[in-house]
Amino acid sequence: MKIGLRKFIGAVLIVFLTLLNLTSVCNAESHKTTLDGSNLEYDFNKNNSYEHLIETDYDYEAAIEQDHHNQELINLKPVYKISNEGSLERLTNGISEIEAEETDMLVNVTGTYPRGKNSKGTILYTTDTVHKVAKVVGHAAIVCDNNTKNSKVIEATSKGVVKGNNSWDNKKHCRAAAVSSLSVAKRANVADKCATWLGKPYNWNFSDVKTRNSFYCSQLVWAGYMDLYGVNLDDNHNDPTQKNFLIVYPSELIASKKTSIIYKKG
């Protein structure tokens, strides 16, 4: 009986160790698949190695090259004002007389910051950020209300899709833009669409802009306009001759021919 019991216990241990080894192999394969980008359901909360991969292996040179190109396009664009009726009016001298008095001719500030009437759905962009990856390509958000006070934006951060304060005019660098072809009401609808994704996790797979289970900052804004009205704010998104053409950079939203700048600082 004792010998039989020992054999039984030994057999159980062998089976247990075999299953444990198979589990480890499966986990390793799953992790490998995730890093290759084919697993679109990657859960960053379970394993933060994907962020480490981006920090160490991200193609910063290609990103910088693309961003420089976008900045050149942005710098060539004129500044507009959203009228009380919602139409876009080009500012001939960069800033109106009333606005000059209100801002006391602030250095490097042109246009009106989107806070208050007709601001909902306006796109915000800044390079004033500390994260290593975002520092290269910037950060984007969308204004989600028309409030003058306590206004909020919807943005995708490393914590996921959240609401933040609409106070980007306090940053050293900021651009705000409106989608030219859409009315004030439709731009507001896009903000509401983005609000339905609140709580979604961050998307560390920058080339996967098709997923709606996770988002990075510019993908969130891009997806809102793309899904609701078919407006593609990534002008080179379908051009495989361009580097990183699948990635939607924050600066591309402002550089797009489909957006008009209404505010710039820095």
Number of C-alpha atoms within 10 A of each C-alpha: 6 7 8 9 10 11 12 11 11 12 11 12 12 11 11 12 11 12 12 12 12 12 12 12 12 12 12 12 12 15 17 13 14 17 17 10 17 13 14 17 13 23 16 16 9 7 10 10 12 18 16 10 12 17 14 10 9 13 12 16 10 12 18 13 11 19 20 14 14 20 14 11 16 20 10 9 15 15 23 23 24 20 11 9 10 14 15 21 13 17 15 10 11 18 20 15 11 9 13 16 10 11 15 9 13 11 9 10 20 25 25 22 23 30 22 14 16 22 26 28 32 28 30 31 25 25 20 16 16 10 12 12 17 17 13 16 23 23 25 31 30 34 30 29 24 18 17 13 9 12 20 22 24 27 29 29 19 16 12 19 25 18 20 18 12 24 14 21 20 9 13 13 18 22 25 30 28 28 24 15 13 16 16 22 12 17 28 21 19 25 24 18 20 24 20 11 21 17 15 17 23 22 28 21 24 17 15 19 19 12 14 15 14 26 29 27 26 29 30 28 29 26 24 25 23 16 12 14 14 11 16 18 24 25 15 18 15 11 11 10 8 11 13 18 17 18 19 26 27 28 27 27 30 28 26 20 16 18 21 27 27 26 24 23 20 14
